[in-house]
Amino acid sequence: MGGIELLTITVLAVFVGFEVVSKVSSILHTPLMSGANAIHGIILVGAITVAGQATDVGVLVVALLAVVLATANLVGGFVVTDRMLEMFRGRRAAAQDGEAK
């Protein structure tokens, strides 16, 4: 595949991904984030595997960059998911406090 075909596929994937995610209701964002975190974990394992088997310095540098970026993405996703879940816990706690009074 040439560069134009890959660029076209990437642009179309971005548009389709944006449309799909924007149509998801807010109650489903937490499970969606959890699924994305699982995918990022798989990407991290793949990047570590490539880095471990790299024989060329260029491949090693790109693989290590992929490890760093995948780790940052994975950790950030878990932080965002945790904050979203904390918002739901806050609503439940406030509702339970209101019933107790």
Number of C-alpha atoms within 10 A of each C-alpha: 5 6 8 9 10 11 11 11 12 12 12 12 12 12 11 12 11 11 11 10 12 10 8 11 8 9 9 10 14 16 11 14 16 16 12 16 19 14 13 20 17 14 17 22 15 16 22 18 13 18 21 12 11 16 10 9 10 10 14 17 13 15 22 18 14 19 21 15 15 21 18 13 17 20 15 13 18 16 12 14 19 14 13 15 12 12 12 12 12 12 11 12 12 11 11 11 10 9 8 7 5
